[in-house]
Amino acid sequence: MTRVKRGTMAHKRRKKIIKQAKGFKWGRKSKYKLTKDALKHAWTYAYRDRKVKKRDFRRLWNIKINAATREKDITYSQFINKLKKAKIELDRKILAHLAEEKPEIFDKIVEKVK
């Protein structure tokens, strides 16, 4: 049986991993062992924080809607409840955008649900 030397493929594999660590500090960008560990953590945080990002934005939208509705003498929870009863299906992202950018339209929505 012929001998197979694996140096080329091992080098390619390591270079691919090191390439993904571009921008890391110190040895974490150039030393394979440190790079591998750093990337494992980075990918874990990236996966987790894609979920956290959604949470954070929803919280921000709720705060914006609450601030706008309190100016109209209605609380956030009452506003959302009345929206559902009035069968107005606008999501929080759109409501927050309207409250911030187009308050006159948001005022009409509040008046309609009151």
MDAnalysis code that builds the backbone (N, CA, C; Angstrom):
import MDAnalysis as mda
import numpy as np

u = mda.Universe.empty(342, n_residues=114, atom_resindex=np.repeat(np.arange(114), 3), trajectory=True)
u.add_TopologyAttr("name", ["N", "CA", "C"] * 114)
u.add_TopologyAttr("resid", np.arange(1, 115))
u.add_TopologyAttr("resname", ["MET", "THR", "ARG", "VAL", "LYS", "ARG", "GLY", "THR", "MET", "ALA", "HIS", "LYS", "ARG", "ARG", "LYS", "LYS", "ILE", "ILE", "LYS", "GLN", "ALA", "LYS", "GLY", "PHE", "LYS", "TRP", "GLY", "ARG", "LYS", "SER", "LYS", "TYR", "LYS", "LEU", "THR", "LYS", "ASP", "ALA", "LEU", "LYS", "HIS", "ALA", "TRP", "THR", "TYR", "ALA", "TYR", "ARG", "ASP", "ARG", "LYS", "VAL", "LYS", "LYS", "ARG", "ASP", "PHE", "ARG", "ARG", "LEU", "TRP", "ASN", "ILE", "LYS", "ILE", "ASN", "ALA", "ALA", "THR", "ARG", "GLU", "LYS", "ASP", "ILE", "THR", "TYR", "SER", "GLN", "PHE", "ILE", "ASN", "LYS", "LEU", "LYS", "LYS", "ALA", "LYS", "ILE", "GLU", "LEU", "ASP", "ARG", "LYS", "ILE", "LEU", "ALA", "HIS", "LEU", "ALA", "GLU", "GLU", "LYS", "PRO", "GLU", "ILE", "PHE", "ASP", "LYS", "ILE", "VAL", "GLU", "LYS", "VAL", "LYS"])
u.atoms.positions = np.array([
    [0.842, -1.191, 0.000],
    [0.000, 0.000, 0.000],
    [0.879, 1.244, 0.000],
    [0.460, 2.233, -0.747],
    [1.278, 3.440, -0.841],
    [1.058, 4.338, 0.371],
    [2.086, 5.128, 0.629],
    [2.043, 6.033, 1.781],
    [1.335, 7.332, 1.387],
    [0.443, 7.806, 2.268],
    [-0.275, 9.063, 2.018],
    [0.231, 10.104, 2.993],
    [0.764, 11.166, 2.460],
    [1.217, 12.258, 3.328],
    [0.083, 13.282, 3.433],
    [-0.209, 13.708, 4.641],
    [-1.377, 14.564, 4.888],
    [-1.023, 16.018, 5.174],
    [0.224, 16.374, 4.984],
    [0.650, 17.730, 5.342],
    [-0.127, 18.811, 4.627],
    [-0.401, 18.642, 3.365],
    [-1.090, 19.667, 2.577],
    [-2.502, 19.897, 3.099],
    [-3.243, 18.828, 3.336],
    [-4.638, 18.967, 3.777],
    [-4.711, 19.527, 5.190],
    [-3.786, 19.087, 6.053],
    [-3.772, 19.601, 7.426],
    [-3.486, 21.101, 7.417],
    [-2.555, 21.501, 6.581],
    [-2.214, 22.921, 6.467],
    [-3.403, 23.724, 5.949],
    [-4.090, 23.187, 4.942],
    [-5.280, 23.871, 4.395],
    [-6.357, 24.036, 5.470],
    [-6.579, 22.964, 6.214],
    [-7.613, 23.001, 7.255],
    [-7.274, 24.055, 8.315],
    [-6.012, 24.089, 8.721],
    [-5.592, 25.055, 9.740],
    [-5.661, 26.484, 9.219],
    [-5.281, 26.674, 7.974],
    [-5.337, 28.013, 7.381],
    [-6.779, 28.522, 7.305],
    [-7.706, 27.605, 7.022],
    [-9.125, 27.970, 6.927],
    [-9.632, 28.473, 8.290],
    [-9.235, 27.769, 9.352],
    [-9.639, 28.161, 10.702],
    [-9.012, 29.507, 11.067],
    [-7.723, 29.662, 10.785],
    [-7.023, 30.906, 11.119],
    [-7.607, 32.082, 10.335],
    [-8.026, 31.839, 9.097],
    [-8.623, 32.897, 8.278],
    [-9.915, 33.417, 8.923],
    [-10.650, 32.541, 9.590],
    [-11.905, 32.962, 10.218],
    [-11.674, 33.813, 11.459],
    [-10.457, 33.793, 12.001],
    [-10.140, 34.564, 13.205],
    [-9.535, 35.921, 12.854],
    [-9.754, 36.395, 11.653],
    [-9.215, 37.688, 11.233],
    [-9.788, 38.780, 12.142],
    [-8.911, 39.628, 12.634],
    [-9.350, 40.718, 13.496],
    [-9.245, 40.411, 14.970],
    [-8.939, 39.178, 15.338],
    [-8.759, 38.829, 16.737],
    [-7.430, 39.408, 17.217],
    [-7.286, 39.571, 18.524],
    [-6.066, 40.144, 19.081],
    [-5.055, 39.065, 19.433],
    [-3.800, 39.479, 19.481],
    [-2.679, 38.686, 19.960],
    [-2.562, 37.337, 19.247],
    [-2.227, 36.285, 19.992],
    [-1.994, 34.989, 19.363],
    [-3.265, 34.312, 18.885],
    [-4.403, 34.867, 19.295],
    [-5.680, 34.245, 18.927],
    [-5.950, 34.344, 17.432],
    [-5.196, 35.184, 16.739],
    [-5.393, 35.309, 15.297],
    [-4.379, 34.506, 14.487],
    [-3.327, 34.025, 15.142],
    [-2.259, 33.393, 14.366],
    [-1.879, 31.996, 14.845],
    [-2.128, 31.684, 16.095],
    [-1.740, 30.368, 16.623],
    [-2.947, 29.444, 16.583],
    [-2.795, 28.323, 15.928],
    [-3.931, 27.438, 15.646],
    [-4.673, 27.016, 16.915],
    [-3.935, 26.605, 17.931],
    [-4.574, 26.101, 19.156],
    [-5.410, 27.200, 19.814],
    [-4.848, 28.406, 19.915],
    [-5.573, 29.528, 20.519],
    [-6.731, 29.975, 19.623],
    [-6.514, 29.949, 18.330],
    [-7.549, 30.348, 17.373],
    [-8.770, 29.454, 17.481],
    [-8.509, 28.155, 17.562],
    [-9.600, 27.182, 17.627],
    [-10.482, 27.447, 18.849],
    [-9.849, 27.681, 19.991],
    [-10.583, 27.943, 21.228],
    [-11.352, 29.262, 21.143],
    [-10.692, 30.297, 20.613],
    [-11.327, 31.611, 20.499],
    [-12.549, 31.548, 19.586],
    [-12.433, 30.820, 18.483],
    [-13.561, 30.706, 17.549],
    [-14.715, 29.928, 18.158],
    [-14.398, 28.902, 18.936],
    [-15.453, 28.124, 19.587],
    [-16.298, 29.033, 20.486],
    [-15.615, 29.897, 21.251],
    [-16.338, 30.840, 22.102],
    [-17.096, 31.878, 21.261],
    [-16.438, 32.376, 20.226],
    [-17.060, 33.404, 19.389],
    [-18.342, 32.894, 18.740],
    [-18.291, 31.676, 18.235],
    [-19.486, 31.109, 17.591],
    [-20.606, 30.874, 18.597],
    [-20.231, 30.485, 19.818],
    [-21.243, 30.292, 20.864],
    [-21.941, 31.608, 21.174],
    [-21.138, 32.671, 21.353],
    [-21.714, 33.980, 21.660],
    [-22.550, 34.497, 20.494],
    [-22.082, 34.271, 19.283],
    [-22.812, 34.746, 18.108],
    [-24.181, 34.076, 18.022],
    [-24.221, 32.769, 18.257],
    [-25.482, 32.034, 18.205],
    [-26.433, 32.545, 19.286],
    [-25.905, 32.677, 20.508],
    [-26.732, 33.131, 21.630],
    [-27.251, 34.542, 21.381],
    [-26.375, 35.414, 20.911],
    [-26.753, 36.818, 20.798],
    [-27.660, 37.115, 19.614],
    [-27.758, 36.195, 18.663],
    [-28.778, 36.369, 17.624],
    [-30.168, 36.283, 18.243],
    [-30.305, 35.471, 19.291],
    [-31.584, 35.388, 20.001],
    [-31.781, 36.612, 20.899],
    [-30.720, 37.027, 21.568],
    [-30.791, 38.164, 22.494],
    [-31.147, 39.446, 21.742],
    [-30.647, 39.577, 20.528],
    [-30.929, 40.755, 19.708],
    [-32.435, 40.934, 19.506],
    [-33.123, 39.837, 19.245],
    [-34.575, 39.888, 19.047],
    [-35.271, 40.360, 20.318],
    [-34.795, 39.829, 21.467],
    [-35.356, 40.225, 22.767],
    [-35.162, 41.715, 23.007],
    [-33.945, 42.185, 22.760],
    [-33.612, 43.578, 23.027],
    [-34.447, 44.530, 22.181],
    [-34.621, 44.191, 20.901],
    [-35.411, 45.058, 20.033],
    [-36.869, 45.095, 20.467],
    [-37.419, 43.947, 20.851],
    [-38.815, 43.933, 21.301],
    [-38.983, 44.798, 22.546],
    [-38.024, 44.709, 23.477],
    [-38.084, 45.547, 24.684],
    [-38.031, 47.026, 24.320],
    [-37.170, 47.371, 23.367],
    [-37.045, 48.761, 22.931],
    [-38.345, 49.266, 22.315],
    [-38.966, 48.428, 21.464],
    [-40.242, 48.822, 20.848],
    [-41.311, 49.043, 21.913],
    [-41.352, 48.144, 22.909],
    [-42.340, 48.281, 23.977],
    [-42.149, 49.596, 24.738],
    [-40.907, 49.954, 25.002],
    [-40.614, 51.196, 25.722],
    [-41.059, 52.405, 24.902],
    [-40.785, 52.386, 23.607],
    [-41.170, 53.511, 22.737],
    [-42.689, 53.665, 22.677],
    [-43.392, 52.528, 22.548],
    [-44.858, 52.568, 22.485],
    [-45.421, 53.062, 23.809],
    [-44.861, 52.570, 24.906],
    [-45.325, 52.973, 26.237],
    [-45.155, 54.472, 26.438],
    [-44.005, 55.005, 26.048],
    [-43.755, 56.445, 26.202],
    [-44.767, 57.260, 25.401],
    [-45.058, 56.808, 24.188],
    [-46.000, 57.551, 23.335],
    [-47.430, 57.439, 23.840],
    [-47.814, 56.273, 24.341],
    [-49.201, 56.099, 24.794],
    [-49.459, 56.831, 26.103],
    [-48.452, 56.919, 26.968],
    [-48.647, 57.624, 28.249],
    [-48.889, 59.118, 28.038],
    [-48.365, 59.655, 26.943],
    [-48.661, 61.059, 26.621],
    [-50.135, 61.242, 26.277],
    [-50.775, 60.161, 25.844],
    [-52.198, 60.196, 25.472],
    [-53.084, 59.652, 26.602],
    [-52.538, 59.573, 27.809],
    [-53.269, 59.129, 29.012],
    [-53.809, 57.709, 28.904],
    [-52.987, 56.807, 28.418],
    [-53.341, 55.388, 28.372],
    [-52.043, 54.601, 28.577],
    [-52.135, 53.499, 29.303],
    [-50.923, 52.712, 29.546],
    [-50.668, 51.775, 28.371],
    [-49.463, 51.240, 28.345],
    [-49.050, 50.327, 27.269],
    [-49.948, 49.089, 27.243],
    [-50.159, 48.496, 28.411],
    [-50.927, 47.247, 28.447],
    [-52.382, 47.470, 28.032],
    [-52.960, 48.590, 28.455],
    [-54.340, 48.912, 28.046],
    [-54.399, 49.139, 26.537],
    [-53.402, 49.820, 26.019],
    [-53.352, 50.116, 24.584],
    [-53.284, 48.838, 23.756],
    [-52.394, 47.928, 24.135],
    [-52.236, 46.668, 23.402],
    [-53.519, 45.838, 23.493],
    [-54.134, 45.819, 24.677],
    [-55.380, 45.071, 24.873],
    [-56.484, 45.633, 23.964],
    [-56.615, 46.952, 23.933],
    [-57.655, 47.576, 23.107],
    [-57.374, 47.408, 21.611],
    [-56.089, 47.386, 21.250],
    [-55.727, 47.127, 19.853],
    [-56.228, 45.751, 19.419],
    [-56.001, 44.765, 20.273],
    [-56.423, 43.401, 19.945],
    [-57.936, 43.303, 19.860],
    [-58.642, 43.974, 20.783],
    [-60.108, 43.943, 20.775],
    [-60.665, 44.651, 19.537],
    [-59.974, 45.699, 19.092],
    [-60.406, 46.438, 17.901],
    [-59.960, 45.741, 16.615],
    [-59.254, 44.609, 16.766],
    [-58.759, 43.814, 15.637],
    [-57.856, 44.629, 14.698],
    [-57.022, 45.463, 15.316],
    [-56.006, 46.194, 14.555],
    [-54.718, 45.400, 14.683],
    [-54.256, 44.829, 13.585],
    [-53.117, 43.916, 13.633],
    [-51.841, 44.601, 13.159],
    [-51.341, 45.510, 13.971],
    [-50.052, 46.141, 13.720],
    [-49.063, 45.584, 14.741],
    [-47.898, 45.187, 14.276],
    [-46.931, 44.646, 15.229],
    [-46.209, 45.781, 15.961],
    [-45.474, 45.408, 17.005],
    [-44.836, 46.399, 17.863],
    [-43.766, 47.204, 17.126],
    [-43.108, 46.569, 16.182],
    [-42.069, 47.263, 15.405],
    [-42.679, 48.441, 14.649],
    [-43.795, 48.186, 13.985],
    [-44.464, 49.231, 13.203],
    [-45.022, 50.314, 14.132],
    [-45.639, 49.890, 15.233],
    [-46.200, 50.861, 16.182],
    [-45.112, 51.767, 16.752],
    [-43.965, 51.183, 17.101],
    [-42.852, 51.981, 17.639],
    [-42.342, 52.966, 16.602],
    [-42.262, 52.517, 15.350],
    [-41.808, 53.400, 14.265],
    [-42.785, 54.562, 14.083],
    [-44.078, 54.252, 14.101],
    [-45.086, 55.303, 13.953],
    [-45.036, 56.281, 15.124],
    [-44.872, 55.750, 16.324],
    [-44.823, 56.607, 17.516],
    [-43.646, 57.573, 17.452],
    [-42.549, 57.104, 16.908],
    [-41.342, 57.933, 16.871],
    [-41.289, 58.855, 15.653],
    [-41.586, 58.316, 14.482],
    [-41.405, 59.061, 13.232],
    [-42.654, 59.810, 12.763],
    [-43.825, 59.201, 12.991],
    [-45.075, 59.806, 12.487],
    [-46.121, 59.847, 13.608],
    [-45.918, 60.753, 14.579],
    [-46.818, 60.792, 15.741],
    [-48.271, 61.106, 15.398],
    [-48.514, 61.842, 14.298],
    [-49.904, 62.174, 13.946],
    [-50.693, 60.918, 13.564],
    [-50.043, 59.975, 12.887],
    [-50.704, 58.711, 12.536],
    [-50.909, 57.877, 13.800],
    [-49.900, 57.875, 14.660],
    [-50.008, 57.113, 15.916],
    [-51.146, 57.661, 16.774],
    [-51.315, 59.004, 16.797],
    [-52.410, 59.621, 17.548],
    [-53.767, 59.131, 17.049],
    [-53.898, 59.004, 15.724],
    [-55.163, 58.523, 15.161],
    [-55.453, 57.093, 15.597],
    [-54.410, 56.276, 15.648],
    [-54.592, 54.871, 16.092],
    [-55.027, 54.845, 17.545],
    [-54.390, 55.670, 18.370],
    [-54.747, 55.725, 19.810],
    [-56.189, 56.179, 19.966],
    [-56.590, 57.196, 19.239],
    [-57.962, 57.697, 19.331],
    [-58.972, 56.645, 18.887],
    [-58.596, 55.868, 17.873],
    [-59.504, 54.841, 17.368],
    [-59.737, 53.744, 18.398],
    [-58.697, 53.371, 19.136],
    [-58.856, 52.294, 20.128],
    [-59.447, 52.775, 21.438],
    [-59.360, 54.075, 21.726],
    [-59.950, 54.594, 22.962],
    [-61.427, 54.530, 22.869],
])
